[in-house]
Amino acid sequence: MSTLLYALGRRAYRGRLVVIGVWVLVLAGLAAGAVTLGSGTSEEFRIPGTASQEALDTLGDRFPELAGGQAQVVAVASDVTTPEMKKAVRSSLAAVSQVDGVTAVIDPYNEQVKGAISQDRQVALGTVQVESNWRDDSDALRDAIEKAAEPITAAGGQVEFGGEVFAVSLPSVTPTEGIGVVVALIVLIVTFGSILAAGLPLITALVGVGATMAAIWLFTPVLDISSTVPLLALMIGLAVGIDYALLIVSRHRDQLRDGLDPEESAARAVAKAGSAVVFAGLTVIIALVGLAVARIPFLTVMGVAAAGAVLVAVLIALTLLPALLGFLGSRLTPKPVEGKERHRFAHAWLSTVIRIPVVTILLVVVAVGALAVPAKDLRLALNDNGTAASDTTQRKAFDLVATHFGPGANAPLLVTADLPAGSDPQKLLAQLAQELGGLKGVAGVSSAAVNADGDLAVVALVPTGSASSQVTSDLVKEIRSADADLRQKYGVDVGVTGQTAIAIDISDRLSDALLPFGIAVVGLSLVLLGAVFRSIAVPIKAALGYLLSVGASFGAVTAVFEWGWLGDLLGVQREGPVISFMPIILMGVLFGLAMDYEVFLVARIREEFVHNGGDARKALRVGYAAGSRVVTAAALIMVSVFTAFVPEGDANIKPIALALAVGVFVDAFIVRMILVPAVLALLGNAAWWIPGWLDRLLPRLDVEGEGLEKKLEHQKEEEPAPVL
């Protein structure tokens, strides 16, 4: 691989005008396609194969009036039962019923509707049902509903809007995220001691992010892409784009300092550091695409989009970056510095870490293990309006409903029942409503209806617990498990759906996928690292270090989002369960990044071990000094980029960003900078032992550039001697 990359780097350096021209055309084409063909993101989550999705599809076919989204009109007054307020609320709901896309409105004052007027008579809850395609023009729908409810405020009351229809809060990039880029630039300037060199990783990363965002937008007409997808791709693409370029530029400048010709140096930097970039990028891509194991379409799209951002970052690092190096030539040559002086801190740190390696290893395991302790309380759920900003109407509506009607009023369940032919639909409906209303965990039945054909009944239940509570989850399972009894008793087949049931099914599917995904990730790391480093101990050490980093990340997220530590500082709107797809995304992304740092650091150590005749201690000292500076800078950049997405971040992105920031910090500065050298020092030459049969079985990836070195030496030997 290094030989191929060597040729690629040299060609990109020589043909820099062509390479840059191609990238300009690619960017222009993607941008034009995104502008002309892009149709916007979609917030519709379909989970094929789940019981809730099957029940929802049944509603769509046979009771379409109830298959769409739901909105809440929450009227607040000192007494909502006065004639004036009653008239204003009913007038508003009558106007809402005339809005295009609204299929049904439940009048809270109707005697057949139970529990829509709070016991203190301060809140009236109107429920609005909308068509299933309401997302096609959601902004217009929300505006029309809000305008229709103006009589309530005109009568002196307060009105807030909630439910699924008003839950859409599109994430966007804020100025806060720019802080991460500024910090990255500062780290690059300090690392390189040159503004010119520092600008290269930022330029290439921004080009990669721009291409990725345009490509994602280009696919919106044919794929349901959540608004969270481009933000996640932006965060990951920016971080890895800077890091990959940093690795190559750092290697290039070291070689220029040693007197290598700029063109030769660029080719070798792409060959050697580029090999590490390809391997590191490949691991991230495989891990992200592996999110498909959960069999959740929106999560698969999220993983593929983020993997695409990584792929673009790798391609740019291998082509556009050496082309830019060609324009700068020898101007990137750093000032000469004595080797000992340049690596003085790294040598001092290494000496401390490996002085008593066993003690160092124990301290790291205990310290990181302590960080992981809160993870035992980690709970998962999909976000609802309770995580919205406190000044938004959906959050105010959510809090009002929870306070005056109980938490379950924000988490309704729809129970569908196939009615047998020849039965009395209304009689069966009443019996079902009574039976279901008596179940443990049910606060009440809010409504019940039969479709026009009289063959499908729908009972809306209000659980006693919130959408993310165990009580509600147990209730959904109990209703489904009672299907056989209800069939025998009433001749009906029941299903449970609605946003709450869908969220529970998503969380359950993700929880079930975590263990096989974790096993696959760890197994993959063992195989890949074994192939790269020709070792048994190094892959095992890397996998265990990765698990420590994951545990610390889970612990930090739990402490902040469930225990409330630093919640105000980090802009946490409500303590409670974490977004359900956080763990699997964290495991995938952090696996790739952890392997990045393992390769960046250990590849240099392995390279020295191969080239110095097998002296493990010298290889550790020289390789650690050369690789630690790059890993430190890369990790600081990663942490700063991820942290910048936490304070003002979208509720879906915030816990993921925090988990990645903590995970990268622990993995780079504790696991790779402390644990790895301690383990290698303890094992000595045994760290690089591999059985002969396994060595022959594993493919040779040549990340260290051993094959390239032999080829270059052979070419040098064949060169004719100069004529004197």
Stockholm file with secondary structure:
# STOCKHOLM 1.0

chainA/1-724         MSTLLYALGRRAYRGRLVVIGVWVLVLAGLAAGAVTLGSGTSEEFRIPGTASQEALDTLGDRFPELAGGQAQVVAVASDVTTPEMKKAVRSSLAAVSQVDGVTAVIDPYNEQVKGAISQDRQVALGTVQVESNWRDDSDALRDAIEKAAEPITAAGGQVEFGGEVFAVSLPSVTPTEGIGVVVALIVLIVTFGSILAAGLPLITALVGVGATMAAIWLFTPVLDISSTVPLLALMIGLAVGIDYALLIVSRHRDQLRDGLDPEESAARAVAKAGSAVVFAGLTVIIALVGLAVARIPFLTVMGVAAAGAVLVAVLIALTLLPALLGFLGSRLTPKPVEGKERHRFAHAWLSTVIRIPVVTILLVVVAVGALAVPAKDLRLALNDNGTAASDTTQRKAFDLVATHFGPGANAPLLVTADLPAGSDPQKLLAQLAQELGGLKGVAGVSSAAVNADGDLAVVALVPTGSASSQVTSDLVKEIRSADADLRQKYGVDVGVTGQTAIAIDISDRLSDALLPFGIAVVGLSLVLLGAVFRSIAVPIKAALGYLLSVGASFGAVTAVFEWGWLGDLLGVQREGPVISFMPIILMGVLFGLAMDYEVFLVARIREEFVHNGGDARKALRVGYAAGSRVVTAAALIMVSVFTAFVPEGDANIKPIALALAVGVFVDAFIVRMILVPAVLALLGNAAWWIPGWLDRLLPRLDVEGEGLEKKLEHQKEEEPAPVL
#=GR chainA/1-724 SS CHHHHHHHHHHHHHTHHHHHHHHHHHHHHHHHHHHHHCCCCCCCCCCTTSHHHHHHHHHHHHCGGGSSCEEEEEEECSCTTSHHHHHHHHHHHHHHHTSTTEEEEECTTCTTCCSCBCTTSCEEEEEEEECTTGGGGHHHHHHHHHHHTHHHHHTTCEEEEEEGGGCCCCCCCCHHHHHHHHHHHHHHHHHHSCHHHHHHHHHHHHHHHHHHHHHHHHTTTTSCCCTHHHHHHHHHHHHHHHHHHHHHHHHHHHHHHTTCCHHHHHHHHHHHHHHHHHHHHHHHHHHHHGGGGGCCHHHHHHHHHHHHHHHHHHHHHHTHHHHHHHHHGGGGCCCCCCHHHHTHHHHHHHHHHHSSHHHHHHHHHHHHHHHTGGGGGCCEECCCGGGSCTTSHHHHHHHHHHHHHCGGGGSCEEEEEECCTTSCHHHHHHHHHHHHHTSTTEEEEEEEEECTTSSEEEEEEEESSCTTSHHHHHHHHHHHHTHHHHHHHHSCEEEEESHHHHHHHHHHHHHHHHHHHHHHHHHHHHHHHHHHHCCSHHHHHHHHHHHHHHHHHHHHHHHHHTSCTTTTTTTCCSCSCEETTHHHHHHHHHHHHHHHHHHHHHHHHHHHHHHTTSCHHHHHHHHHHHHHHHHHHHHHHHHHHHHHTSTTCCTTHHHHHHHHHHHHHIIIIIIIIIIHHHHHHHHGGGGGCCCHHHHHHSCCCCTTCHHHHHHHHHHHHHSCCCCC
#=GC SS_cons         CHHHHHHHHHHHHHTHHHHHHHHHHHHHHHHHHHHHHCCCCCCCCCCTTSHHHHHHHHHHHHCGGGSSCEEEEEEECSCTTSHHHHHHHHHHHHHHHTSTTEEEEECTTCTTCCSCBCTTSCEEEEEEEECTTGGGGHHHHHHHHHHHTHHHHHTTCEEEEEEGGGCCCCCCCCHHHHHHHHHHHHHHHHHHSCHHHHHHHHHHHHHHHHHHHHHHHHTTTTSCCCTHHHHHHHHHHHHHHHHHHHHHHHHHHHHHHTTCCHHHHHHHHHHHHHHHHHHHHHHHHHHHHGGGGGCCHHHHHHHHHHHHHHHHHHHHHHTHHHHHHHHHGGGGCCCCCCHHHHTHHHHHHHHHHHSSHHHHHHHHHHHHHHHTGGGGGCCEECCCGGGSCTTSHHHHHHHHHHHHHCGGGGSCEEEEEECCTTSCHHHHHHHHHHHHHTSTTEEEEEEEEECTTSSEEEEEEEESSCTTSHHHHHHHHHHHHTHHHHHHHHSCEEEEESHHHHHHHHHHHHHHHHHHHHHHHHHHHHHHHHHHHCCSHHHHHHHHHHHHHHHHHHHHHHHHHTSCTTTTTTTCCSCSCEETTHHHHHHHHHHHHHHHHHHHHHHHHHHHHHHTTSCHHHHHHHHHHHHHHHHHHHHHHHHHHHHHTSTTCCTTHHHHHHHHHHHHHIIIIIIIIIIHHHHHHHHGGGGGCCCHHHHHHSCCCCTTCHHHHHHHHHHHHHSCCCCC
//
